[in-house]
Amino acid sequence: MPSDTGASASETRLTANGVESGVTVIGLDDTDSRERGMCTTYVAATLADAVRDAGGTVERRLLVRLNPAVEHKTRGNAALALHTDLAPDRALELAREHLDMAETDDPRTDPGVVVASGDPTDVPRRVVEFARRAVRDLLDVEEAVALARDAGYETAHAGNGRGRIGALAAVGAWRAFDDWTYECISYREPERWGTARDVDRESVCAAADRGYPDVWDTVDRSEGYPVCVPRTPCPILHGIRGDDPDAVRNVAEAVDSEPVASRALFVTNQGTDAHLRPVDGVAELRAGESFRVDGVVETAPETREGGHVFFELGENESGECDGSERGGRGERDEGATVDCAAFEPTKRFRDRVRALRVGDRLTVCGEVSGGTLKLEKFAVRELAATERVTPDCPECGRSMSSAGAGQGYRCRDCGTRAEGKVQVPVERELESGWYEVPPCARRHVSKPLVRGGFDAPTHPER
């Protein structure tokens, strides 16, 4: 494999016994294929075993989900890092050997490795910022290579080495982020890769119930689907996610299944919303990134072909939230708008979106692509309390008819007249607070409501 060698020497630290020990971070990415399988977590877990066989210890396995909007990603867009005491030169040698596990027969698989000497809490500020940007922005490999070289890191790659972007981000991630969760991944025996998985659903559901809420997104109850079991030809049998390392291990061990070849515990930014960039208004949204933005519903939700639900979100301007309409829009100044969509795979979440009305004030979260914000969750901040309707006749109670352009309404039977539409109270199915897509549609990095820490009441999906 091609490699570039940095100039730094291994840094050291004192262990509990007062003995000097080197600290090394190994980052790697892009070893898997959408069609052919493999999994970068498996490569990292196997590399961790090799590090131990070489006399090193592994303090931590880090699984970092990067920008979910990246074009070249595989399904999860994960980069991995190992925090170890193995010398950097030996770590690079082992990592380079493990690049041979990458599915490079897929032309879109371009693995990369970055090896950094020094404690992961002491990486340079530029590398930390690169890690933060990798979760939200679109970056290029040339910047990653130059930054790694300037930091004195060693690298290796295959193909065009695009994986060095994620590898460098994984090196800087431990210092870049504060919110971490856990995943216990169980791997299949190699001879079973690519075949149907044998996992007992009842045992998954029972274990998920016992682990909840510390363990989340294990099953989707409404859809009857074990979210923890992948459908790709990768080596993973199941992955159990949650906030407590012992809890995810216990759930993993309670699942009845085909033989488990090995297990590995990862510290991860999954379920943290690290990918969301807060912005002040709809006008600041850009394609290829994910955002959190406030706005007001401008058009009534519309179900289109395929079962996808769309509505238009506008700038969140001041004014009473009364759902009044003018040409299909609320009575407010024209401004920037964006289409928001709940696509068919979000299932019952679409009913929450269909319950929105013009004038509702929201906070929405999701990726922007092709001019559309793909909803991951939204918070109801204020519901339209009234709507404008054609008036009823005060004499006979029948609905009035238009008297002509600009002439208001009149009752055909009684002759009574009204100047225009009237405001009436409206009952709402939604409540204030946060709503989310179900587990079957959740992105790896999206924060489930059950984790807490939100700024309004939550309505979690299970």
Backbone torsions as a table, in degrees:
resi	resn	phi	psi	omega
1	MET	NA	142.2	176.3
2	PRO	-62.1	150.1	178.0
3	SER	-149.2	155.1	171.7
4	ASP	-123.6	137.4	-176.4
5	THR	-107.8	125.8	177.2
6	GLY	-80.5	177.0	-172.1
7	ALA	-103.7	-6.7	-171.3
8	SER	-80.2	153.1	173.2
9	ALA	-94.6	162.3	-179.4
10	SER	-65.3	133.1	173.1
11	GLU	-84.6	162.7	-179.0
12	THR	-129.4	162.9	172.4
13	ARG	-144.3	162.6	178.4
14	LEU	-88.2	132.3	174.5
15	THR	-82.3	179.8	179.5
16	ALA	-62.0	-24.8	-179.9
17	ASN	-90.6	3.6	178.9
18	GLY	81.6	10.0	-179.8
19	VAL	-94.4	135.4	179.3
20	GLU	-69.9	135.0	-178.2
21	SER	-138.0	134.1	177.6
22	GLY	-70.3	149.6	177.8
23	VAL	-120.6	125.5	-175.7
24	THR	-134.5	140.6	173.8
25	VAL	-115.4	126.1	176.7
26	ILE	-108.8	116.9	176.1
27	GLY	-106.5	140.4	176.4
28	LEU	-148.7	155.6	-176.5
29	ASP	-161.3	160.3	171.1
30	ASP	62.4	55.2	175.2
31	THR	-106.1	-8.4	-172.9
32	ASP	-102.9	175.2	-177.9
33	SER	-139.5	141.0	178.7
34	ARG	-62.3	-38.2	-175.2
35	GLU	-95.4	-35.5	-170.4
36	ARG	-96.4	-12.8	176.7
37	GLY	96.7	-140.7	-169.4
38	MET	64.8	172.7	-178.2
39	CYS	-159.9	130.6	-178.0
40	THR	-65.5	-29.0	175.5
41	THR	-63.4	-36.2	179.7
42	TYR	-68.6	-41.2	176.6
43	VAL	-60.6	-42.9	180.0
44	ALA	-65.6	-41.7	179.0
45	ALA	-64.3	-39.4	178.4
46	THR	-68.7	-38.0	176.6
47	LEU	-64.5	-38.5	177.8
48	ALA	-60.6	-40.3	176.4
49	ASP	-62.5	-40.7	179.7
50	ALA	-66.1	-36.3	177.1
51	VAL	-61.8	-44.1	178.7
52	ARG	-65.7	-40.1	178.0
53	ASP	-63.1	-27.2	-179.8
54	ALA	-86.3	4.7	177.2
55	GLY	98.0	1.9	178.8
56	GLY	-92.9	171.0	172.4
57	THR	-119.0	153.6	177.7
58	VAL	-115.7	111.6	-179.4
59	GLU	-75.1	-33.5	-172.0
60	ARG	-161.0	140.4	168.7
61	ARG	-106.4	125.6	-176.0
62	LEU	-112.0	128.5	177.5
63	LEU	-114.5	113.5	-173.8
64	VAL	-115.3	114.5	174.4
65	ARG	-80.5	127.9	-178.5
66	LEU	-99.3	-173.9	-176.0
67	ASN	-49.2	114.7	-178.2
68	PRO	-70.7	-6.7	-179.4
69	ALA	-94.1	2.0	-177.6
70	VAL	-66.2	133.7	-175.4
71	GLU	-63.6	-40.6	-171.7
72	HIS	-88.5	6.7	-175.7
73	LYS	-67.2	156.1	159.1
74	THR	-86.6	-171.1	-167.1
75	ARG	-55.4	-44.3	-172.9
76	GLY	-101.6	-14.4	-179.1
77	ASN	50.2	57.1	-178.2
78	ALA	-102.2	138.5	169.1
79	ALA	-114.5	153.4	-174.1
80	LEU	-124.9	151.4	174.0
81	ALA	-141.1	143.5	172.0
82	LEU	-113.8	131.7	175.0
83	HIS	-102.6	114.5	-169.7
84	THR	-140.0	170.7	175.2
85	ASP	-107.3	10.8	178.6
86	LEU	-71.6	143.9	179.5
87	ALA	-59.6	142.7	-175.6
88	PRO	-56.5	-39.6	-177.7
89	ASP	-66.4	-40.0	177.9
90	ARG	-70.4	-36.6	177.7
91	ALA	-62.2	-42.6	178.8
92	LEU	-64.1	-40.8	179.7
93	GLU	-60.5	-46.3	179.3
94	LEU	-66.9	-41.7	-179.5
95	ALA	-63.6	-40.3	178.7
96	ARG	-63.0	-39.8	177.1
97	GLU	-62.4	-37.1	-177.3
98	HIS	-77.3	-12.5	172.8
99	LEU	-64.3	-20.4	177.6
100	ASP	-65.7	-17.0	177.5
101	MET	-77.9	-13.6	-177.3
102	ALA	-66.3	146.8	179.0
103	GLU	-82.9	66.5	-175.8
104	THR	-75.2	-5.4	172.1
105	ASP	-67.8	-19.9	171.8
106	ASP	-82.6	119.2	-176.6
107	PRO	-63.2	-14.1	179.4
108	ARG	-91.4	-0.9	178.6
109	THR	-97.3	115.1	-175.7
110	ASP	-133.7	79.5	-171.1
111	PRO	-69.3	156.4	177.6
112	GLY	-148.9	153.7	179.7
113	VAL	-131.3	141.3	170.1
114	VAL	-129.9	128.3	178.6
115	VAL	-116.2	123.0	-175.9
116	ALA	-120.3	129.7	173.4
117	SER	-87.2	141.4	-179.2
118	GLY	115.8	158.7	-177.7
119	ASP	-65.5	140.9	-179.2
120	PRO	-64.6	-16.4	176.1
121	THR	-84.1	-5.2	-176.1
122	ASP	-115.0	15.8	179.7
123	VAL	-64.8	152.4	-178.2
124	PRO	-58.9	151.0	-178.1
125	ARG	-58.6	-35.7	-180.0
126	ARG	-65.2	-34.8	177.4
127	VAL	-71.3	-38.1	176.3
128	VAL	-60.5	-46.5	179.5
129	GLU	-65.5	-36.5	176.5
130	PHE	-60.6	-42.2	179.0
131	ALA	-61.7	-43.0	178.5
132	ARG	-63.5	-42.0	-179.9
133	ARG	-66.9	-33.4	-177.4
134	ALA	-64.5	-23.9	179.2
135	VAL	-83.6	-17.1	-174.9
136	ARG	-123.1	-26.0	-171.8
137	ASP	-113.0	176.7	172.5
138	LEU	-104.1	118.8	-175.0
139	LEU	-116.4	165.8	179.4
140	ASP	-120.3	156.7	-173.1
141	VAL	-68.2	-29.9	-179.5
142	GLU	-61.9	-40.7	178.1
143	GLU	-65.0	-41.2	-179.3
144	ALA	-63.0	-44.7	-178.4
145	VAL	-64.2	-43.9	-179.7
146	ALA	-64.6	-41.9	-179.2
147	LEU	-67.3	-40.2	177.0
148	ALA	-62.8	-41.3	179.3
149	ARG	-63.9	-43.7	-179.2
150	ASP	-64.4	-30.8	179.8
151	ALA	-82.1	-4.9	-179.5
152	GLY	79.9	21.6	-179.7
153	TYR	-86.2	155.2	176.2
154	GLU	-100.8	145.6	-176.3
155	THR	-135.3	159.4	171.5
156	ALA	-148.5	155.9	-177.7
157	HIS	-160.4	168.7	169.7
158	ALA	-131.8	158.2	-176.1
159	GLY	60.8	-138.2	178.6
160	ASN	-85.3	-1.3	174.7
161	GLY	68.0	25.6	179.9
162	ARG	-57.5	-25.9	179.5
163	GLY	-62.0	-13.6	177.3
164	ARG	-67.1	-20.8	174.4
165	ILE	-63.0	-55.3	-179.6
166	GLY	-66.3	-35.8	179.9
167	ALA	-62.1	-43.2	178.2
168	LEU	-67.7	-39.8	177.3
169	ALA	-60.5	-40.2	179.2
170	ALA	-65.3	-33.3	177.0
171	VAL	-63.4	-40.2	-176.5
172	GLY	-89.2	-5.5	-169.3
173	ALA	-67.1	-36.8	-174.1
174	TRP	-61.7	-35.3	177.2
175	ARG	-85.1	-23.4	-173.3
176	ALA	-77.3	-29.0	-172.2
177	PHE	-125.8	151.4	-178.3
178	ASP	-109.1	-26.2	-175.4
179	ASP	-95.9	118.2	-177.7
180	TRP	-131.2	145.2	175.3
181	THR	-124.1	-168.4	-175.8
182	TYR	-133.9	151.2	169.7
183	GLU	-139.1	128.6	173.3
184	CYS	-101.3	114.0	-176.4
185	ILE	-105.1	127.8	174.8
186	SER	-102.9	133.4	-175.1
187	TYR	-108.2	150.9	-178.3
188	ARG	-84.2	160.3	169.8
189	GLU	-67.1	136.7	-173.4
190	PRO	-53.9	-34.7	-178.3
191	GLU	-68.2	-13.7	179.7
192	ARG	-95.3	-8.7	-177.9
193	TRP	-56.6	137.0	178.1
194	GLY	85.6	-4.1	177.6
195	THR	-102.8	168.8	178.8
196	ALA	-63.0	137.4	179.9
197	ARG	-80.3	140.3	178.1
198	ASP	-105.3	93.4	-179.8
199	VAL	-129.4	128.7	-178.6
200	ASP	-78.6	114.2	-175.4
201	ARG	-64.1	-38.4	-178.8
202	GLU	-62.3	-39.5	178.8
203	SER	-68.8	-34.1	176.6
204	VAL	-63.9	-47.2	-178.5
205	CYS	-63.9	-42.0	179.8
206	ALA	-64.5	-44.0	179.2
207	ALA	-65.6	-38.4	178.9
208	ALA	-63.2	-40.8	178.9
209	ASP	-63.1	-41.0	-179.7
210	ARG	-68.0	-33.6	-176.4
211	GLY	-84.4	-22.1	-175.9
212	TYR	-68.8	140.2	5.9
213	PRO	-94.6	-1.6	178.6
214	ASP	-63.9	-28.6	175.6
215	VAL	-113.5	129.2	-172.8
216	TRP	-136.4	164.4	178.6
217	ASP	57.0	36.0	176.3
218	THR	-86.5	-42.1	177.4
219	VAL	-135.1	160.6	169.6
220	ASP	-111.1	105.0	-173.1
221	ARG	-61.4	-45.7	-175.9
222	SER	-65.8	-37.5	-178.7
223	GLU	-88.2	-9.8	-178.7
224	GLY	64.9	35.5	-171.5
225	TYR	-122.0	128.2	175.3
226	PRO	-78.0	96.5	-176.5
227	VAL	-60.3	-27.7	-175.6
228	CYS	-72.5	-11.2	-178.0
229	VAL	-103.2	114.0	-178.6
230	PRO	-71.8	163.0	178.5
231	ARG	-111.7	4.3	-179.1
232	THR	-88.4	166.1	-179.9
233	PRO	-80.6	26.3	-176.2
234	CYS	-80.2	172.5	-178.1
235	PRO	-74.3	-8.4	-174.2
236	ILE	-74.9	133.3	172.3
237	LEU	-88.2	-52.0	172.6
238	HIS	-158.9	156.8	179.0
239	GLY	-129.9	124.3	-176.2
240	ILE	-108.3	125.2	-173.2
241	ARG	-115.2	147.8	177.6
242	GLY	178.0	-171.9	-176.1
243	ASP	-95.8	-9.3	-175.4
244	ASP	-127.1	126.6	-175.8
245	PRO	-65.0	-38.9	179.4
246	ASP	-67.6	-37.1	-178.8
247	ALA	-65.4	-41.6	-179.4
248	VAL	-69.8	-34.7	176.0
249	ARG	-64.1	-44.6	-177.9
250	ASN	-62.5	-41.4	178.5
251	VAL	-65.7	-42.9	179.4
252	ALA	-59.1	-42.7	-177.7
253	GLU	-71.9	-20.1	-177.9
254	ALA	-86.3	-7.3	-178.2
255	VAL	-81.5	126.5	175.2
256	ASP	-84.0	130.1	-173.7
257	SER	-162.6	-178.2	168.4
258	GLU	-58.9	167.2	-178.2
259	PRO	-57.0	140.5	176.2
260	VAL	-95.9	121.6	-178.9
261	ALA	-74.2	-38.6	-179.5
262	SER	-166.2	164.0	175.8
263	ARG	-133.3	152.0	177.0
264	ALA	-144.9	139.2	177.0
265	LEU	-100.4	129.4	179.7
266	PHE	-117.1	141.0	166.6
267	VAL	-90.7	132.9	-168.1
268	THR	-146.3	157.5	173.6
269	ASN	-91.5	12.7	177.0
270	GLN	-62.1	144.7	177.3
271	GLY	69.4	30.5	-176.1
272	THR	-121.4	-9.2	-174.9
273	ASP	62.4	25.7	179.9
274	ALA	-62.3	-19.4	-176.4
275	HIS	-82.4	-12.9	-174.0
276	LEU	-84.0	129.1	177.9
277	ARG	-105.1	117.2	177.2
278	PRO	-71.4	134.7	176.3
279	VAL	-132.4	162.1	-174.5
280	ASP	-81.0	-22.5	-177.5
281	GLY	-165.1	167.5	-177.5
282	VAL	-58.7	-32.3	-177.6
283	ALA	-63.1	-17.9	-177.1
284	GLU	-91.0	-1.7	-177.8
285	LEU	-70.7	143.7	179.7
286	ARG	-135.6	149.2	178.5
287	ALA	-68.7	149.4	175.7
288	GLY	83.5	11.1	178.1
289	GLU	-138.7	168.2	-179.4
290	SER	-118.4	143.8	-169.5
291	PHE	-137.0	161.8	166.2
292	ARG	-122.4	121.1	-174.1
293	VAL	-146.5	144.8	175.3
294	ASP	-88.9	150.0	178.4
295	GLY	-170.4	-179.3	-179.4
296	VAL	-126.8	139.9	-179.7
297	VAL	-68.4	122.5	-176.2
298	GLU	-100.6	-28.5	179.9
299	THR	-132.3	150.6	178.8
300	ALA	-64.9	140.4	178.2
301	PRO	-56.5	138.8	-177.4
302	GLU	-127.2	127.2	175.9
303	THR	-88.3	122.3	-176.4
304	ARG	-108.1	178.8	-179.0
305	GLU	-53.7	135.3	-178.0
306	GLY	93.1	-5.2	179.0
307	GLY	85.8	9.6	178.4
308	HIS	-79.3	141.8	-177.0
309	VAL	-113.6	128.1	-177.6
310	PHE	-123.0	147.9	165.7
311	PHE	-149.6	165.7	-178.3
312	GLU	-105.1	131.9	179.0
313	LEU	-109.6	132.0	179.4
314	GLY	-115.2	179.4	179.7
315	GLU	-61.3	141.9	-176.6
316	ASN	-85.1	84.0	-177.0
317	GLU	-94.5	164.5	-178.1
318	SER	-72.0	160.6	-179.4
319	GLY	135.0	158.6	-179.1
320	GLU	-67.4	142.1	-179.7
321	CYS	-91.4	81.5	-174.1
322	ASP	-114.0	3.3	177.2
323	GLY	68.7	12.9	-179.6
324	SER	-66.1	151.2	-173.1
325	GLU	-122.8	150.7	172.4
326	ARG	-146.9	104.3	-177.7
327	GLY	62.3	34.2	179.2
328	GLY	88.9	-4.4	-179.8
329	ARG	-118.6	160.4	173.5
330	GLY	-67.0	159.5	-178.8
331	GLU	-80.1	84.1	-179.7
332	ARG	-152.4	169.0	-178.9
333	ASP	-65.1	145.5	174.8
334	GLU	-67.2	145.0	178.7
335	GLY	-161.5	-166.5	179.9
336	ALA	-64.4	141.8	177.2
337	THR	-136.8	163.1	175.4
338	VAL	-145.1	141.5	172.9
339	ASP	-74.0	133.1	172.8
340	CYS	-111.0	141.4	-174.8
341	ALA	-135.0	138.4	166.7
342	ALA	-111.4	105.0	-174.4
343	PHE	-79.4	161.8	-173.7
344	GLU	-50.9	-39.9	180.0
345	PRO	-62.0	-14.1	177.5
346	THR	-79.8	-1.3	170.0
347	LYS	51.0	-121.5	-170.9
348	ARG	-66.5	-17.8	174.5
349	PHE	-57.5	-29.4	-179.8
350	ARG	-62.7	-30.2	177.5
351	ASP	-67.0	-34.2	175.3
352	ARG	-63.9	-40.7	-179.6
353	VAL	-69.7	-40.2	178.5
354	ARG	-62.2	-24.0	-178.6
355	ALA	-79.9	-5.4	177.8
356	LEU	-71.9	154.8	177.4
357	ARG	-132.1	158.1	175.7
358	VAL	-56.7	132.7	179.6
359	GLY	100.6	-14.8	176.9
360	ASP	-63.8	138.5	178.1
361	ARG	-104.2	128.3	-170.5
362	LEU	-131.1	162.4	157.4
363	THR	-114.2	124.9	-178.4
364	VAL	-117.1	150.7	-180.0
365	CYS	-131.8	135.9	175.9
366	GLY	164.4	174.5	179.8
367	GLU	-84.2	142.0	175.1
368	VAL	-100.8	125.3	179.6
369	SER	-149.6	131.2	178.7
370	GLY	58.8	32.4	178.7
371	GLY	80.7	6.2	-177.6
372	THR	-122.5	136.7	173.8
373	LEU	-92.5	118.0	-178.0
374	LYS	-86.3	108.5	-171.3
375	LEU	-65.5	130.7	171.1
376	GLU	-106.7	-35.6	175.6
377	LYS	-163.5	161.3	172.8
378	PHE	-148.4	154.0	176.0
379	ALA	-114.5	130.5	172.1
380	VAL	-80.8	116.3	178.7
381	ARG	-94.4	-38.6	179.5
382	GLU	-155.6	130.0	-179.2
383	LEU	-97.8	141.0	173.3
384	ALA	-61.7	123.4	-174.1
385	ALA	-91.4	-19.6	-179.3
386	THR	-136.3	166.9	172.3
387	GLU	-139.7	155.1	179.8
388	ARG	-90.9	127.6	-178.0
389	VAL	-133.7	162.0	173.7
390	THR	-63.5	131.6	-176.0
391	PRO	-69.8	152.2	171.5
392	ASP	-92.3	150.1	178.9
393	CYS	-67.9	127.7	179.7
394	PRO	-69.0	-16.1	-178.6
395	GLU	-88.0	-51.2	-173.7
396	CYS	-111.8	-10.8	177.3
397	GLY	83.4	-1.9	180.0
398	ARG	-79.7	155.8	178.6
399	SER	-69.0	133.7	179.3
400	MET	-74.8	165.0	178.1
401	SER	-116.6	157.2	178.0
402	SER	-62.8	135.7	178.4
403	ALA	-91.0	3.4	-178.2
404	GLY	120.5	165.0	-177.1
405	ALA	-56.1	121.8	177.1
406	GLY	72.7	8.8	-176.4
407	GLN	-111.0	8.7	176.3
408	GLY	77.3	-146.8	-175.2
409	TYR	-131.0	154.4	174.4
410	ARG	-147.4	155.8	177.7
411	CYS	-87.2	124.0	-177.9
412	ARG	-63.0	-29.5	-175.4
413	ASP	-89.8	-44.8	-173.1
414	CYS	-97.4	-18.7	-179.6
415	GLY	80.6	0.8	178.0
416	THR	-68.1	156.1	-174.3
417	ARG	-129.1	156.1	174.0
418	ALA	-139.3	147.4	-174.4
419	GLU	-72.0	-30.4	-178.1
420	GLY	-176.0	-166.8	179.1
421	LYS	-64.6	158.2	-178.2
422	VAL	-121.4	154.6	177.8
423	GLN	-86.7	131.5	176.6
424	VAL	-131.4	147.9	177.4
425	PRO	-63.6	151.2	179.6
426	VAL	-131.9	134.3	176.4
427	GLU	-81.2	140.5	-175.9
428	ARG	-118.9	140.0	176.1
429	GLU	-79.6	-29.9	-178.0
430	LEU	-82.6	157.8	172.1
431	GLU	-119.8	168.9	174.6
432	SER	-65.3	149.5	176.4
433	GLY	120.7	-172.8	-171.4
434	TRP	-93.2	138.0	173.1
435	TYR	-124.9	149.0	-173.9
436	GLU	-138.4	161.8	172.6
437	VAL	-68.3	156.0	179.9
438	PRO	-72.6	165.7	-178.8
439	PRO	-53.9	-34.4	-177.8
440	CYS	-65.4	-18.4	-177.7
441	ALA	-114.6	5.0	-173.6
442	ARG	-76.6	135.9	172.0
443	ARG	-74.4	151.0	-175.4
444	HIS	-56.0	-40.4	-173.1
445	VAL	-88.1	-10.7	-179.0
446	SER	-69.3	138.3	-176.9
447	LYS	-83.7	120.3	176.3
448	PRO	-70.7	145.2	-176.9
449	LEU	-62.2	-28.5	-177.9
450	VAL	-63.9	-18.4	179.3
451	ARG	-71.3	-20.4	178.3
452	GLY	80.1	-175.5	179.9
453	GLY	84.6	12.8	179.2
454	PHE	-90.1	163.0	-171.9
455	ASP	-93.5	16.6	179.7
456	ALA	-159.4	169.1	175.4
457	PRO	-56.0	153.0	-177.6
458	THR	-120.9	152.6	177.7
459	HIS	-126.9	77.3	-172.8
460	PRO	-65.3	149.5	173.3
461	GLU	-101.9	144.2	178.2
462	ARG	-125.1	NA	NA
